[in-house]
Amino acid sequence: MGRFEYLIVLAACVVVTLPLELAGARVYRRPRRLARAVLPVAAVFLVWDAVAVAAGVWDFDPAFVTGLRAPLGIPLEEVLFFVVVPICGLLTYEGVQLTGRLVGRVLRRRQRVPR
């Protein structure tokens, strides 16, 4: 695994949360809303990472990254992290909201049925 480990973990996050979109979470189906939610935060944390790496506060183990780097010198995997993880979080949140609505409908129907 080694150099692809970070990418594999990110891909697993996407694969695990993708069924939530298919179930009706509607995160990928609203790309403008998704971009407005993810991109500003990703930009802030990418700059933060770039500053920390430049200052020698932290770095990325070359054994676990592919070696491809973004313009700020941040590994590709780290850039993807700041996009993939928030999207997975939004999918999870929307999935929980969807489940709550479905459970609410079922409970309301059960209350209306005379016994």
PEPE-V360411 format. One line per field, one symbol per residue. psi: psi as a letter, one per 40 degrees, with the letter a starting at -180 (. if undefined). A space follows every 10 residues. Layout:
psi=???
This chain:
psi=cbdedddddd ddddddeddd ddeedfddeg dddddddddd dddddddddd ddddeediah heeeidehii deehiddddd dedddddddd dddddddddd dddddddddd ddhi.
